[in-house]
Amino acid sequence: MTRALLVLPLLMLLAGPVAAQEPAPAEADKNAIPADFTDFIKRINPRLDPAGEHDFFRLKNPDKADARHAYTDSMARLLQIYLERLDLGSTLSKLFDQYSRGKEASYPTFKVLYALLLVQYPPGQTNMQEGTKLLREAATMAPDYAHPWYYLGEIESARLRAVQGTSPKAAIEATDKALALRPDFLIARMLRAELHLGVRPPQVAEALALVEPMVADASLGSEEITQALDLYGRATSDDKLLAKCETLLALPGLDTDRRAAIRGLGAATLRMAKQTDKAIQWMEAAMKDAEAGLDPQPAIRAHRFLAECWGIKAIDLRREDPNLTGDKNRLFDEYVEAARREHQTCADLEAKRMPVSLRGGEAAAYLHFMVQGLEDYQGALEWLDKYLKETDLPAARRTSLEGVARTLRQRINPVEDEQVKQLEDLLARDAVDELVNALVGARQNVLRGVRFKSEAAQNFFVSALDNRDRRVVLHAAALAADTALNRDAEARAKAALAVADRLAREIECNTTEQSELQQELLHALVRMDDRPALARAVKHLRTLVDGATASRISLELDRVAAVIADDDFLKKVKDAPEKLSSLQRRSKDKLSPWLEALAKALEAPAGGGGSDG
């Protein structure tokens, strides 16, 4: 069991359910774990047996301490893999719920695994209190069981990082109890070393006493050795870490997996130190080792890392010389092409060597680079069409990528009716991320002069203002305004009313996301220049300002107010109050009466006409 799989958010990416015997789990739940994925996991990690010893649907509770320890290690690792790679949180949660009502609820192993689920899933609604309770129950039921104490240490360690001023005592005591029961408990030793480094001043000697034997242990797996080396680097320096990596790489008999992992860590250290060229050299060597292994994931990570490095070199070159004078233009193109090749290699490796259930993610990343980085829509579409034709994919991923293909075709050759139908389909399927991407593409088309003009388009954008996702609403508001400006006064009034109604539902402005949405809604109203709607919006903004608890307006709210404190806008409003300075705008006492005066000016009879910009 490796500690990287168990370090939080609040137990970072660790999760877990089990399976039921009484009542028996539904066949549909069993089928949620694809057979090819099970075979893949067993092939790359022979210690895991998902269809046998570590079958979720046959939870065990070994009596002997050593057997229980090894079983928990493997089950926790497999649970994390299922959650992270297959997104089986809902399925696994159902299995745990069944176990909680059966005989398995009395197993210490169940209590530990259920606790790991509760502190991780569902995201944003975790139950730390119940998870802690279950771990303490497991520790009481099985006094020789080290895992409950280790995970209690992780929970307390997470609290230590999240809440400034928290004492490390609880985390240290729990971890020490785990190590007292099992001194060779590797991930507990790593956590204890991390706690030594986390106190002020750091207890470096104590941390190194734990870590140095690990980095000298040739029996550790690739993940364990890199985690131990990372701790060693934190306790010493980048130079000493790199020297230690070179010492290990010189050892005879080091297998390709561990060589690749060590070189990868060295490359990451060099990149953080802004030594990009050396980082590329180290990772290219790591890539050769990784490609020789059974598991394609390290090779994919290596190529992705190289793509990022070439991108960094291109960005640095442009930052150094924005005009790319002389030979720099050729170098820039070479760096970008190198990044493109590495991204494509990731997608190709995934398609050829990963199980069907895990394919498609790298293809999506490559398309994102082609579209967002290179703006090569035609090249992206040609590659995607070939990929879809030649690659077996999970049904959901194929549907998603086919949607990307439709979006690319619309960008290359926009046809309004078809584009609106595509947007309606994405909304009906609740494919939010795809819908956001499609709306972004539509806005880019508008900037190129390809604008919506139909009633169907306006009706869609207005309806999308009710979407629960702020990103959808943000782009829909801009497109609703632009479409209305291409139609008539009635359309403009209808769109402005809908945008103003949506703004009125924003009852606070405390986050960047809230501020960005409200700015976009106000921009849409300013463009349409519908005075009644604008007056409502300004009054609503004043309500937010008056509700602020501090006398100084927050930066988020100030950015919203800045939209209507624009010179060009104020010039069009008869009897508008004099523009406030940016400093005055941050004062609640000055901004509130200014907004009141602006609302009155907007309510006064005046000519109105929409902006076409």
C-alpha positions as a printed Julia matrix, in Angstrom:
613×3 Matrix{Float64}:
   0.0     0.0     0.0
   1.46    3.34   -0.95
   0.9     6.48    0.96
   0.32    8.63   -2.14
  -2.99    6.9    -2.53
  -4.05    7.91    0.94
  -3.08   11.52    1.42
  -6.13   13.74    1.43
  -8.03   16.54    0.36
  -9.55   15.28    3.55
  -8.0    11.9     2.8
  -7.06   12.95   -0.68
  -8.57   10.74   -3.4
  -8.96    7.93   -0.94
 -12.28    6.29   -0.91
 -13.91    3.08   -0.53
 -16.9     0.87   -0.58
 -17.22   -2.81   -0.38
 -19.85   -5.26   -1.47
 -22.82   -7.05   -0.09
 -23.64  -10.65    0.61
 -26.93  -10.25    2.49
 -28.78   -9.0     0.5
 -26.81   -9.99   -2.58
 -25.58   -7.07   -4.73
 -27.41   -6.43   -7.96
 -25.79   -7.88  -11.07
 -25.83   -4.4   -12.56
 -23.58   -3.23   -9.73
 -21.14   -6.06  -10.37
 -21.09   -5.2   -14.05
 -20.09   -1.64  -13.25
 -16.51   -2.94  -12.96
 -15.48   -3.8   -16.54
 -13.76   -7.16  -17.03
 -10.98   -5.66  -19.15
 -10.21   -3.2   -16.37
 -10.0    -6.03  -13.82
  -7.6    -7.93  -16.07
  -5.53   -4.78  -16.6
  -5.21   -4.09  -12.87
  -4.14   -7.67  -12.15
  -1.6    -7.61  -14.97
   0.15   -4.42  -13.89
  -0.12   -5.16  -10.18
  -0.04   -8.9    -9.46
  -0.54   -8.28   -5.74
  -4.12   -7.17   -6.44
  -6.75   -9.77   -7.31
 -10.0    -7.84   -8.01
 -11.98  -10.91   -9.07
 -10.67  -13.18   -6.33
  -9.0   -12.35   -3.03
  -9.92   -8.65   -3.29
 -13.42   -8.98   -4.72
 -15.59   -6.11   -3.47
 -18.62   -8.38   -3.49
 -17.08  -10.82   -1.04
 -15.78   -8.68    1.8
 -13.47  -10.5     4.18
 -12.32   -9.97    7.74
  -9.12  -11.98    8.32
  -8.56  -13.05   11.93
  -4.76  -12.88   11.95
  -3.18   -9.42   12.3
  -0.73   -9.84    9.4
  -3.41  -11.15    7.05
  -5.81   -8.36    8.04
  -3.1    -5.76    7.51
  -2.21   -7.02    4.02
  -5.87   -7.35    3.05
  -6.7    -3.79    4.13
  -3.7    -2.44    2.23
  -4.86   -4.08   -0.99
  -8.55   -3.27   -0.58
  -7.89    0.39    0.18
  -5.6     0.65   -2.82
  -8.14   -0.98   -5.11
 -10.97    1.19   -3.78
  -9.02    4.31   -4.59
  -8.27    3.03   -8.09
 -11.95    2.29   -8.73
 -13.03    5.71   -7.52
 -10.35    7.66   -9.33
 -10.27    5.78  -12.62
 -13.83    4.46  -13.02
 -15.81    7.05  -11.05
 -17.65    4.31   -9.17
 -18.5     6.4    -6.12
 -22.25    5.9    -6.41
 -21.98    2.15   -7.04
 -19.54    1.63   -4.2
 -21.64    3.74   -1.86
 -24.62    1.44   -2.5
 -22.48   -1.58   -1.69
 -21.36   -0.09    1.61
 -24.93    0.76    2.46
 -25.87   -2.91    1.96
 -22.95   -4.01    4.13
 -23.94   -1.62    6.9
 -27.19   -3.59    7.34
 -25.61   -7.04    7.31
 -23.17   -9.13    9.31
 -20.27   -7.36    7.63
 -21.07   -4.24    9.67
 -19.35   -5.92   12.63
 -16.07   -6.5    10.73
 -13.18   -4.19   11.71
 -12.12   -4.22    8.05
 -15.57   -2.98    7.04
 -15.44   -0.15    9.58
 -12.05    1.0     8.26
 -13.08    0.86    4.6
 -16.45    2.47    5.29
 -14.68    5.26    7.18
 -12.51    5.9     4.13
 -15.63    6.2     2.02
 -17.32    8.59    4.41
 -14.38   10.98    4.59
 -14.09   11.09    0.8
 -17.45   10.5    -0.91
 -19.56   12.23   -2.03
 -17.27   15.18   -2.75
 -18.28   18.23   -0.76
 -20.57   16.22    1.52
 -18.11   14.08    3.43
 -18.81   12.83    6.96
 -15.61   13.22    8.96
 -17.35   12.75   12.29
 -18.86    9.36   11.42
 -15.65    8.26    9.71
 -13.64    9.06   12.83
 -16.17    7.19   14.98
 -15.91    4.06   12.83
 -12.1     4.11   12.93
 -12.12    4.31   16.71
 -14.62    1.43   16.85
 -12.33   -0.67   14.63
  -9.32    0.13   16.82
 -11.27   -0.97   19.91
 -12.55   -4.18   18.3
  -9.11   -5.17   16.97
  -6.39   -3.81   19.3
  -3.67   -5.25   17.02
  -5.02   -3.39   13.93
  -2.72   -0.54   12.86
  -4.79    0.83    9.99
  -7.46    2.59   12.11
  -4.78    4.56   13.93
  -2.98    5.42   10.72
  -6.12    6.8     9.1
  -6.99    8.72   12.27
  -3.54   10.25   11.94
  -4.29   11.18    8.33
  -7.58   12.81    9.32
  -5.89   14.81   12.07
  -3.04   15.68    9.72
  -5.55   16.99    7.2
  -7.17   19.11    9.92
  -3.72   20.38   10.85
  -3.15   21.59    7.29
  -6.63   23.03    6.89
  -7.01   24.92   10.18
  -4.19   27.31   11.04
  -3.04   27.07   14.64
  -4.19   23.47   15.14
  -1.98   21.44   17.44
  -0.22   18.44   15.83
  -0.61   16.43   19.04
  -3.62   14.34   17.93
  -2.05   13.49   14.56
   1.24   12.52   16.19
  -0.4    10.38   18.87
  -2.52    8.45   16.35
   0.4     7.85   14.0
   2.67    6.78   16.87
   0.04    4.22   17.94
  -0.03    2.8    14.39
   3.77    2.51   14.41
   3.82    0.98   17.89
   1.59   -1.8    16.56
   3.5    -2.2    13.31
   6.92   -0.51   13.16
   7.39   -1.52    9.51
   4.12    0.21    8.43
   5.6     2.17    5.54
   2.88    4.74    4.92
   2.66    5.44    8.66
   6.42    6.02    8.75
   6.03    8.47    5.89
   3.21   10.28    7.66
   5.29   10.5    10.84
   8.22   11.95    8.85
   5.87   14.46    7.29
   4.61   15.48   10.73
   8.21   15.98   11.86
   8.71   18.34    8.92
   5.43   20.13    9.55
   6.2    21.42   13.05
   7.94   24.75   13.61
  10.89   24.59   13.58
  10.97   21.43   11.44
  12.46   18.35   13.09
  14.7    17.51   10.14
  16.97   15.01   11.88
  13.99   13.01   13.15
  12.39   13.01    9.69
  15.61   11.87    8.03
  16.0     9.07   10.56
  12.72    7.67    9.24
  13.22    8.47    5.56
  16.84    7.54    4.85
  16.33    3.8     5.43
  13.41    3.93    2.99
  15.37    5.52    0.17
  18.07    2.9     0.64
  15.58    0.02    0.49
  15.82   -1.59   -2.94
  12.7    -3.68   -2.26
  10.31   -0.71   -2.29
   7.96   -0.37   -5.24
   8.18    2.52   -7.67
   5.48    4.58   -5.93
   6.9     4.0    -2.46
  10.45    4.93   -3.46
   9.37    8.17   -5.12
   7.29    9.18   -2.1
  10.22    8.47    0.19
  12.54   10.46   -2.09
  10.09   13.36   -2.14
  10.16   13.46    1.68
  13.96   13.25    1.56
  14.07   16.25   -0.75
  11.77   18.24    1.53
  14.06   17.45    4.47
  17.27   18.35    2.6
  17.51   20.22   -0.71
  16.88   19.8    -4.42
  20.6    19.2    -5.05
  20.79   16.45   -2.43
  17.6    14.89   -3.76
  18.99   14.78   -7.3
  22.25   13.33   -6.02
  20.33   10.65   -4.14
  18.35    9.85   -7.31
  21.6     9.43   -9.26
  23.0     7.16   -6.55
  19.94    4.93   -6.74
  19.97    4.87  -10.54
  23.55    3.56  -10.42
  22.51    0.51   -8.37
  22.64   -2.79  -10.3
  19.43   -4.72  -10.75
  17.06   -1.76  -10.49
  14.01   -2.61  -12.6
  12.61   -0.35  -15.32
   9.55    0.69  -13.32
  11.61    2.04  -10.44
  14.17    3.62  -12.77
  11.37    5.43  -14.59
   9.79    6.6   -11.33
  13.09    7.92   -9.91
  13.99    9.73  -13.13
  10.46   11.17  -13.27
  10.8    12.6    -9.77
  14.16   14.12  -10.69
  12.63   15.66  -13.8
   9.76   17.17  -11.78
  12.26   18.61   -9.28
  14.28   20.22  -12.08
  11.18   21.69  -13.69
  10.11   23.23  -10.38
  13.61   24.75  -10.19
  12.99   26.22  -13.68
  15.7    24.04  -15.24
  13.45   22.98  -18.09
  16.15   21.65  -20.44
  17.57   19.35  -17.76
  14.05   18.3   -16.81
  13.45   17.24  -20.43
  16.68   15.21  -20.45
  15.74   13.38  -17.26
  12.19   12.69  -18.42
  13.27   11.46  -21.85
  15.46    8.91  -20.06
  12.53    8.04  -17.77
  10.27    7.62  -20.79
  12.51    4.94  -22.28
  12.28    2.94  -19.06
   8.53    3.57  -18.71
   7.74    2.4   -22.24
   9.39   -0.94  -21.47
   7.03   -1.64  -18.55
   3.73   -3.51  -18.51
   1.79   -0.48  -17.27
   1.35    2.2   -19.97
   0.37    4.89  -17.46
   3.96    5.93  -16.51
   4.82    6.29  -20.19
   1.72    8.41  -20.77
   2.62   10.6   -17.78
   6.17   10.97  -19.12
   4.98   12.12  -22.55
   2.48   14.5   -20.92
   5.25   15.95  -18.78
   7.41   16.49  -21.87
   4.51   18.19  -23.66
   4.2    20.6   -20.73
   7.95   21.28  -20.75
   7.97   22.11  -24.46
   5.0    24.37  -23.85
   6.9    26.12  -21.05
   9.85   26.69  -23.39
   7.55   28.2   -26.01
   5.9    30.49  -23.45
   9.26   31.56  -22.02
  10.54   32.36  -25.51
   7.54   34.54  -26.32
   7.76   36.24  -22.92
  11.42   37.01  -23.6
  10.69   38.4   -27.06
   6.97   38.97  -27.84
   7.79   39.65  -31.51
   9.87   36.47  -31.87
  12.53   38.23  -33.87
  15.3    36.48  -35.77
  15.59   32.75  -35.24
  13.17   32.75  -32.32
  10.1    32.37  -34.53
  11.47   29.07  -35.89
  12.36   27.9   -32.38
   8.89   28.79  -31.12
   7.26   26.72  -33.86
   9.58   23.8   -33.09
   8.71   23.9   -29.39
   4.99   24.02  -30.1
   5.24   21.15  -32.58
   7.19   19.11  -30.03
   4.44   19.7   -27.48
   1.81   18.65  -30.03
   3.66   15.42  -30.82
   3.92   14.51  -27.15
   0.2    15.15  -26.58
  -0.67   13.01  -29.58
   1.61   10.23  -28.35
  -0.3    10.22  -25.06
  -3.56    9.73  -26.95
  -2.05    7.02  -29.17
  -0.6     5.09  -26.2
  -3.91    5.28  -24.39
  -5.81    3.96  -27.42
  -3.39    1.06  -28.0
  -2.42   -0.05  -24.48
  -5.11    1.01  -22.0
  -8.28   -1.02  -21.41
 -11.35    0.22  -23.27
 -12.94    1.48  -20.04
 -10.04    3.92  -19.5
  -9.72    5.31  -23.02
 -10.6     8.78  -24.23
  -9.16   11.11  -21.59
  -5.86   11.68  -23.38
  -7.71   12.12  -26.67
  -9.75   14.89  -25.06
  -6.55   16.51  -23.73
  -4.96   16.4   -27.19
  -8.03   17.99  -28.77
  -8.0    20.7   -26.11
  -4.38   21.49  -27.02
  -5.15   21.54  -30.74
  -8.19   23.81  -30.32
  -7.26   26.07  -27.41
  -3.49   26.09  -27.89
  -3.13   26.0   -31.67
  -6.65   26.98  -32.83
  -6.26   24.26  -35.45
  -9.91   23.25  -35.75
  -9.5    21.45  -39.06
  -6.49   19.43  -37.87
  -8.3    18.54  -34.65
 -11.4    17.37  -36.55
  -9.43   15.27  -39.03
  -7.53   13.54  -36.21
 -10.72   13.01  -34.18
 -12.65   11.5   -37.09
  -9.84    8.97  -37.62
  -9.59    8.27  -33.88
 -13.32    7.61  -33.54
 -13.25    5.28  -36.52
 -10.3     3.2   -35.31
 -10.66    3.18  -31.5
 -12.94    1.16  -29.23
 -14.29    3.46  -26.51
 -16.72    3.41  -23.58
 -20.17    4.5   -24.74
 -20.22    7.68  -22.65
 -16.77    8.75  -23.84
 -17.66    8.07  -27.47
 -20.82   10.15  -27.14
 -18.8    12.98  -25.62
 -16.14   12.93  -28.35
 -18.78   12.73  -31.07
 -20.24   15.88  -29.55
 -16.8    17.5   -29.81
 -16.67   16.5   -33.48
 -20.04   18.15  -34.1
 -18.86   21.3   -32.35
 -15.7    21.41  -34.46
 -17.73   21.05  -37.63
 -19.96   23.91  -36.55
 -16.95   26.12  -35.88
 -15.44   25.31  -39.24
 -18.72   25.69  -41.16
 -21.36   27.25  -38.88
 -24.99   26.53  -39.75
 -27.26   28.28  -37.28
 -30.2    25.86  -37.16
 -27.92   22.84  -36.7
 -25.86   24.65  -34.1
 -28.95   25.53  -32.06
 -30.14   21.91  -32.29
 -26.76   20.73  -31.04
 -26.92   23.13  -28.09
 -30.45   21.99  -27.3
 -29.32   18.36  -27.39
 -26.44   19.03  -24.99
 -28.77   20.86  -22.62
 -31.34   18.05  -22.77
 -28.64   15.47  -21.98
 -27.29   17.67  -19.15
 -23.83   17.41  -20.73
 -22.71   20.55  -18.93
 -19.0    20.55  -19.78
 -19.72   19.89  -23.46
 -22.38   22.61  -23.43
 -19.94   25.11  -21.95
 -17.36   24.27  -24.63
 -19.99   24.64  -27.35
 -21.07   28.04  -25.99
 -17.46   29.19  -25.87
 -17.12   28.14  -29.49
 -20.3    30.03  -30.38
 -18.9    33.18  -28.77
 -15.67   32.77  -30.71
 -17.7    32.51  -33.9
 -19.47   35.77  -32.97
 -16.07   37.47  -32.7
 -15.33   36.18  -36.2
 -18.56   37.76  -37.44
 -20.7    34.59  -37.47
 -23.67   35.72  -35.36
 -27.0    34.21  -34.35
 -30.13   35.88  -35.7
 -33.0    33.44  -35.33
 -35.81   33.38  -32.8
 -34.9    29.76  -31.98
 -31.37   30.84  -31.03
 -32.61   33.66  -28.82
 -35.16   31.4   -27.12
 -32.44   28.87  -26.37
 -30.02   31.41  -24.91
 -32.76   32.96  -22.78
 -33.83   29.54  -21.5
 -30.21   28.69  -20.67
 -30.13   31.61  -18.23
 -31.98   29.31  -15.81
 -29.25   26.69  -15.89
 -27.78   25.67  -12.54
 -24.2    26.0   -13.83
 -22.86   29.57  -13.69
 -20.57   28.94  -16.68
 -23.55   28.16  -18.88
 -25.42   31.24  -17.68
 -22.38   33.48  -18.19
 -21.98   32.55  -21.87
 -25.73   32.36  -22.53
 -26.17   35.95  -21.33
 -23.57   37.25  -23.76
 -25.05   35.29  -26.64
 -28.62   36.27  -25.75
 -27.61   39.93  -25.88
 -25.76   39.58  -29.17
 -28.64   37.67  -30.77
 -31.18   40.25  -29.58
 -29.09   43.04  -31.09
 -29.31   41.27  -34.44
 -33.1    41.17  -34.26
 -35.61   43.84  -33.24
 -36.61   46.03  -30.29
 -39.08   43.46  -29.0
 -36.39   40.78  -28.97
 -34.04   43.15  -27.17
 -36.6    43.93  -24.48
 -37.35   40.23  -23.98
 -33.67   39.32  -23.62
 -32.97   42.27  -21.32
 -35.86   41.3   -19.04
 -34.58   37.72  -18.79
 -31.01   38.85  -18.04
 -32.22   41.31  -15.39
 -34.37   38.59  -13.82
 -31.36   36.28  -13.67
 -29.18   38.97  -12.09
 -31.83   39.57   -9.44
 -31.4    35.95   -8.32
 -27.78   36.63   -7.4
 -28.11   37.46   -3.71
 -24.41   37.82   -2.88
 -21.08   38.59   -4.48
 -18.39   37.0    -2.36
 -16.52   34.75   -4.78
 -14.73   35.17   -8.09
 -17.31   32.94   -9.79
 -20.22   35.05   -8.52
 -18.46   38.25   -9.54
 -17.63   37.03  -13.05
 -21.21   35.97  -13.68
 -22.66   39.26  -12.45
 -20.16   41.21  -14.55
 -21.21   39.29  -17.65
 -24.9    39.81  -16.92
 -24.35   43.54  -16.51
 -22.24   43.69  -19.68
 -25.13   42.07  -21.56
 -27.58   44.67  -20.23
 -25.22   47.54  -21.05
 -24.88   46.25  -24.62
 -28.65   46.02  -25.08
 -29.12   49.43  -23.38
 -32.6    48.58  -22.15
 -33.12   51.33  -19.56
 -35.82   49.69  -17.4
 -33.75   46.52  -17.15
 -30.6    48.52  -16.43
 -32.35   50.5   -13.71
 -33.44   47.24  -12.06
 -29.9    45.9   -12.28
 -28.41   49.02  -10.71
 -30.96   48.91   -7.88
 -30.12   45.28   -7.3
 -26.44   46.09   -7.21
 -27.13   48.8    -4.65
 -28.94   46.2    -2.52
 -25.8    44.06   -2.57
 -23.66   47.06   -1.65
 -25.96   48.06    1.22
 -25.9    44.48    2.48
 -22.1    44.43    2.7
 -20.98   44.11    6.32
 -17.77   46.12    5.87
 -17.49   49.79    5.0
 -15.01   48.91    2.27
 -16.51   47.16   -0.75
 -15.01   43.78   -1.66
 -12.89   43.49   -4.77
 -15.43   41.04   -6.26
 -18.32   43.49   -5.85
 -16.2    46.41   -7.03
 -15.49   44.6   -10.3
 -19.23   44.31  -10.91
 -19.77   47.99  -10.17
 -16.94   48.89  -12.55
 -19.03   47.62  -15.48
 -21.49   50.52  -15.1
 -18.87   53.02  -13.97
 -17.56   53.05  -17.5
 -17.11   56.42  -19.25
 -18.7    55.33  -22.53
 -21.78   54.02  -20.74
 -22.24   57.01  -18.46
 -21.99   59.42  -21.4
 -25.15   57.87  -22.88
 -27.18   58.32  -19.68
 -28.71   61.77  -19.31
 -28.09   63.32  -15.88
 -25.87   60.41  -14.84
 -23.89   61.08  -11.66
 -20.25   62.0   -12.04
 -18.01   58.97  -12.36
 -16.44   57.74   -9.13
 -12.74   57.1    -8.92
 -11.66   53.53   -8.28
 -10.84   54.49   -4.7
 -14.23   56.12   -4.15
 -15.95   53.08   -5.65
 -14.53   50.86   -2.91
 -16.29   52.97   -0.26
 -19.76   51.73    0.66
 -20.83   55.23    1.77
 -19.95   56.67   -1.65
 -20.95   53.82   -3.94
 -24.46   53.31   -2.53
 -25.78   56.87   -3.14
 -24.0    56.92   -6.51
 -25.89   53.81   -7.58
 -29.15   55.32   -6.34
 -28.57   58.43   -8.46
 -27.66   56.33  -11.51
 -30.83   54.24  -11.15
 -32.95   57.41  -11.09
 -31.19   58.72  -14.19
 -31.86   55.44  -15.99
 -35.54   55.55  -15.03
 -35.95   59.04  -16.47
 -37.35   59.22  -20.04
 -34.48   58.94  -22.5
 -33.73   57.65  -25.95
 -32.28   54.16  -25.98
 -30.45   52.22  -28.56
 -28.47   49.06  -28.35
 -24.76   48.9   -28.8
 -23.52   46.67  -31.56
 -20.08   46.22  -30.07
